[in-house]
Amino acid sequence: MEFLRPATWDEALAAKAEHPSALPIAGGTDVMVELNFDRRRPSALLDLNRVGELTKWESGRFEGQEGEVIRLGAAVPYARITRELSAQLPGLALAADTVGSPQIRNRGSVGGNLGAASPAGDAHPALLAAGRDVLVEAQSVRGTRLIPIDAFYVGVKRHSLEADELIRAVRIPVADGPQQFSKIGTRNAMVIAVCAFAVALHPKNGTVGTGIGSAAPTPRRAAEAEEFIAGELAERGLWQSGALIGPAATRRFGELVAAAASPIDDVRGTAAYRRHALAVMARRTLTWTWDAYTHSLRSAA
């Protein structure tokens, strides 16, 4: 096995072009598990730890996206997302805080989660809920490609990157409303999700975002649930009044979230349990986000 260690991003792209089968490694929290259990034996490892720009983030306005956007370097550790971006990206920060142990959170990153493309990855539901204009910035020696988050996941542990592409950053709109993330596991720490769910309110355009994890071949949205609850909020004037959504609508939202999943029975849980848990998490997180939104309305009045 070759070990490639570029010092710059251009060197990394050149190395990936020359060795398309090389497996990128930065934090190593997913890659080393695969190697240690002999699940993968790549011809080469591409160590990105010397490429400093991957551990930086910036805020600004970017072509093709509206409003303020966080451009998150692929190797920014989860611990820094929680510490530095909880106001701008609250859903992702909550998800980041559930990842593994403090040691894992100091090494693992969103770029690594995307590269692994596991349906159980904790970052995926929050990225989906954050909006349809979340973009994965993929680059090769041929140029840069912006992949919408909805198009990134194509199968179990499969993504839409080309063989010579590397993830440089993720562009995520700054939250304009409350966001939440919830995860079910067999214990509180160092656990792979039995299932996970994220929800985000987007009052500027009157939409609601969702993300389901570990309950389908890929991370996915609950599109019908999004349309239903956004319709309820608009038709009943709730965005303006901040009145209660009500138990019937909240319950229906949970049912639609559960219906959007296609879980399996495995060692972590049954399909039936996953559907039940998703319905409960959907009801709770919607209630929490709506409570936060109505509180902000009252504070601004």
SVG drawing of the C-alpha trace seen along z (x, -y; Angstrom):
<svg xmlns="http://www.w3.org/2000/svg" viewBox="-56 -44 60 53">
<polyline fill="none" stroke="black" stroke-width="0.4" points="0.0,0.0 1.4,-3.4 1.2,-6.4 0.8,-9.7 1.2,-12.9 0.7,-16.1 1.5,-19.4 -0.9,-21.6 -4.4,-21.2 -3.0,-21.3 -0.6,-18.5 -3.5,-16.5 -5.6,-16.9 -2.6,-15.9 -2.0,-12.8 -5.7,-11.8 -5.6,-12.2 -2.6,-10.0 -4.0,-7.5 -7.8,-7.5 -8.2,-4.5 -6.3,-6.2 -8.4,-6.5 -8.4,-10.0 -7.7,-10.1 -7.8,-13.1 -9.3,-12.3 -9.3,-8.6 -12.3,-7.9 -14.0,-5.9 -11.1,-4.9 -9.1,-3.2 -12.1,-1.1 -12.4,0.2 -8.7,1.0 -8.5,2.5 -11.4,4.9 -9.9,5.7 -13.0,4.4 -10.9,2.3 -7.4,2.7 -6.9,-0.3 -3.8,-0.5 -2.9,-3.8 -3.8,-6.2 -4.0,-9.9 -3.2,-11.7 -4.7,-15.2 -3.6,-16.4 -1.0,-18.8 -3.5,-20.6 -4.4,-23.4 -7.2,-25.0 -9.4,-22.0 -9.6,-22.8 -10.9,-26.4 -14.3,-27.8 -15.6,-31.2 -18.9,-33.0 -20.0,-35.1 -22.1,-35.1 -21.5,-32.6 -22.7,-32.4 -25.8,-30.1 -26.9,-30.5 -29.0,-33.1 -28.1,-34.9 -25.2,-34.2 -23.5,-30.9 -20.9,-29.0 -18.3,-27.4 -17.1,-24.6 -13.7,-23.0 -14.0,-19.3 -11.7,-18.5 -13.1,-21.0 -13.5,-18.8 -16.9,-18.2 -15.7,-19.7 -15.0,-23.1 -18.4,-23.0 -20.1,-22.7 -17.9,-25.3 -17.7,-27.9 -20.8,-27.4 -23.7,-26.6 -25.4,-29.9 -25.0,-29.8 -25.5,-26.0 -27.5,-24.9 -28.8,-21.6 -25.3,-20.5 -23.8,-21.6 -26.3,-19.5 -25.5,-16.5 -21.8,-17.0 -22.1,-17.0 -23.5,-13.4 -20.6,-11.9 -18.5,-9.3 -16.3,-10.5 -14.4,-13.8 -11.4,-12.2 -13.5,-11.3 -15.1,-14.7 -11.6,-16.3 -10.7,-14.3 -13.8,-13.4 -15.4,-15.8 -18.3,-16.4 -16.1,-15.8 -15.3,-12.4 -18.9,-11.6 -19.7,-12.6 -16.8,-10.5 -18.0,-7.4 -21.6,-8.1 -22.9,-5.7 -26.7,-6.0 -25.9,-6.1 -23.6,-9.2 -24.7,-11.8 -24.1,-14.8 -26.3,-13.8 -29.8,-14.4 -28.8,-17.9 -27.3,-18.7 -30.5,-17.6 -32.7,-19.6 -30.6,-22.7 -32.0,-23.3 -32.0,-22.1 -29.3,-24.6 -26.6,-22.9 -23.8,-22.2 -20.9,-19.8 -17.8,-21.4 -16.0,-18.6 -12.8,-19.3 -10.3,-17.6 -7.6,-18.7 -10.4,-19.1 -12.2,-21.8 -14.8,-22.4 -18.2,-20.8 -21.0,-21.8 -23.2,-18.9 -26.6,-19.6 -26.9,-17.6 -30.0,-15.8 -28.0,-14.4 -24.9,-13.4 -26.1,-10.1 -26.7,-7.5 -26.7,-4.1 -25.5,-2.3 -22.1,-3.9 -22.0,-5.3 -21.8,-8.9 -21.7,-10.8 -18.0,-11.8 -16.0,-11.0 -12.9,-8.8 -10.5,-11.7 -12.5,-14.1 -12.0,-15.2 -14.3,-17.0 -13.0,-20.5 -15.8,-22.1 -19.5,-22.1 -21.6,-25.3 -24.4,-25.5 -26.9,-28.4 -26.8,-30.1 -30.0,-29.1 -32.8,-31.6 -34.9,-29.7 -34.6,-27.0 -33.2,-23.6 -33.1,-20.4 -31.4,-16.9 -32.4,-13.8 -30.7,-10.3 -31.6,-6.9 -28.9,-4.6 -28.2,-1.8 -26.3,-4.2 -25.5,-7.9 -21.9,-7.9 -19.7,-6.0 -22.8,-4.6 -23.9,-4.2 -27.4,-5.6 -30.3,-3.1 -32.1,-6.0 -31.7,-9.7 -33.9,-12.7 -33.3,-16.4 -35.7,-19.2 -35.2,-22.9 -37.7,-25.8 -37.1,-28.2 -39.4,-31.1 -37.9,-33.4 -39.3,-31.2 -42.0,-29.4 -40.5,-25.9 -39.6,-23.1 -36.6,-20.9 -36.1,-17.3 -33.5,-14.6 -33.7,-10.9 -30.6,-8.9 -30.0,-5.1 -33.5,-4.1 -33.0,-3.8 -30.3,-2.8 -29.2,-6.4 -29.9,-9.5 -33.1,-11.0 -35.7,-13.7 -39.3,-13.2 -40.6,-15.2 -44.3,-14.6 -44.0,-15.5 -42.2,-18.7 -44.9,-19.7 -47.7,-18.8 -46.4,-20.8 -45.3,-23.8 -48.8,-23.9 -50.3,-23.8 -48.2,-26.7 -49.0,-28.8 -52.7,-28.0 -53.4,-28.6 -51.2,-31.8 -49.0,-30.2 -45.8,-31.8 -47.3,-35.2 -49.3,-34.3 -47.0,-31.8 -50.0,-29.9 -49.8,-26.2 -49.5,-23.7 -51.8,-21.3 -51.5,-17.6 -53.3,-16.4 -50.9,-18.1 -47.9,-17.2 -49.0,-13.6 -49.6,-13.5 -46.1,-15.0 -44.6,-12.1 -46.6,-9.6 -45.4,-11.0 -41.8,-11.0 -42.0,-7.4 -43.7,-6.5 -40.8,-8.2 -38.3,-5.7 -37.5,-2.2 -35.7,-0.6 -34.4,2.9 -34.1,5.3 -30.5,5.6 -28.4,6.1 -29.1,2.5 -32.9,2.5 -36.0,3.7 -37.6,1.9 -40.8,1.5 -38.9,-0.1 -37.1,-2.5 -40.4,-3.6 -41.9,-4.1 -38.8,-6.0 -38.8,-8.3 -42.4,-9.2 -41.7,-10.1 -38.5,-12.0 -40.3,-13.9 -43.1,-15.0 -40.7,-16.0 -38.2,-17.9 -41.0,-19.8 -42.5,-20.8 -39.1,-22.0 -38.3,-24.0 -41.8,-25.5 -41.5,-26.5 -38.2,-28.2 -39.7,-30.0 -42.7,-31.3 -40.4,-32.4 -38.4,-34.4 -41.6,-36.0 -42.7,-37.0 -39.2,-38.4 -39.3,-40.5 -42.7,-41.9"/>
</svg>
